[in-house]
Every structure is written in C-alpha cells, then in structure tokens.
Amino acid sequence: MSSKSNMQDIVITREFNYPVELVWKAWTDPSLVMQWWGPSYYTSPRCKIDFREGGKFVFSMLAPAEQGGLESFSAGVYKKIVPMERLEFNQYLSDEDGNEIDPSQLGLTDFPKNIEFIIEFIAKGNQTELKITEFGWSESQMRKFAIMGMNQSLDKLIKYFDSLPS
C-alpha cells in the first residue's frame, strides 16, 4: 500500500517458461512490444523506445473496431535500467509524440496523471519470474481495468513466446 491512505499499489507476478534474456527483450525491443502490448483484442501498431536512463518511450494501443477503433498512447521516461534485472520508469497518457495528456481531459477522472513502475526480472534457470509493481493508483474502477489489462497483455506475451520456433 502506498503512503497515501487512499492509494493502493498494483503488484502482478508471473512465471514464464522462457529465459530472462527473452522476457527482457520483450519489454525493451519496440518490434516485440508491438506483439503483445494492450489488453485482449487490442493491438499495438506503433512503439518508440529510446532505451537508456532518461530516454522516453511511447506505446500505442488500438481498440478493436467494435469498441470504436480508437488509438491511444502512453509514454514515460526510463529512470533506472539494470540489464536483465530491473526497469524503473514512469508512465502517463500521451499523444502520439509522447506529450503528456491530463486524463481528466479525456473524461478519466480516476486515472492517475503519473504512474511509477518497477519491473523486476528474476532469472530462474531457463525460466523467468516477472514482478510488476505500479504505484499511484487510487481504489477505483480504473485500477481494476489496469490490473485486467496488464494481465491480458501478459497472457498475449505468453502466446507470442509460445508461437516462436523451438
């Protein structure tokens, strides 16, 4: 739980039957991020990553046509990179160029302006434990959607890994 009494962290842990190098690359290579980013039925047609501390990323999500087909963007800045072990960054809603958009301008009154992330990559032989911690969420419906969306994204990541040739 965050220090603010109405805030709750999100913690998601997943085990992958793949080596840490592959799981790391899936988070740091734009062509791979586009294979799995976004909840079920969403795609990620664009991704830009300046992968260095202080570098910016911009990820897109395209809703399916039956949900309006809207493309939305999130961006952030890498604060700490420990190769194969840890990523620390912030993330916020943005335009396609990575310029911050206040969630309230989009009618998202319970969506945080800034979310701090820590992603831990724990090598276990040919397997990887991934621990994602998100800071800055209030107890809200949007927090529940964030948990669902991240879990669906990770499900897509597993399907992507499973589709790779052995």
BELFEN-V899792 format. One record per run of one state. SS is the DSSP state (2 for helix, 1 for strand, 0 for the rest). FROM is the first residue (numbers start at 0). TO is the last residue. If there is no record, write none. Layout:
ss->SS from->FROM to->TO
ss->SS from->FROM to->TO
//
This chain:
ss->0 from->0 to->5
ss->1 from->6 to->15
ss->0 from->16 to->18
ss->2 from->19 to->27
ss->0 from->28 to->28
ss->2 from->29 to->35
ss->0 from->36 to->41
ss->1 from->42 to->42
ss->0 from->43 to->45
ss->1 from->46 to->48
ss->0 from->49 to->54
ss->1 from->55 to->61
ss->0 from->62 to->63
ss->2 from->64 to->66
ss->0 from->67 to->69
ss->1 from->70 to->81
ss->0 from->82 to->84
ss->1 from->85 to->93
ss->0 from->94 to->98
ss->1 from->99 to->99
ss->0 from->100 to->101
ss->2 from->102 to->105
ss->0 from->106 to->113
ss->1 from->114 to->123
ss->0 from->124 to->125
ss->1 from->126 to->137
ss->0 from->138 to->139
ss->2 from->140 to->162
ss->0 from->163 to->165
//
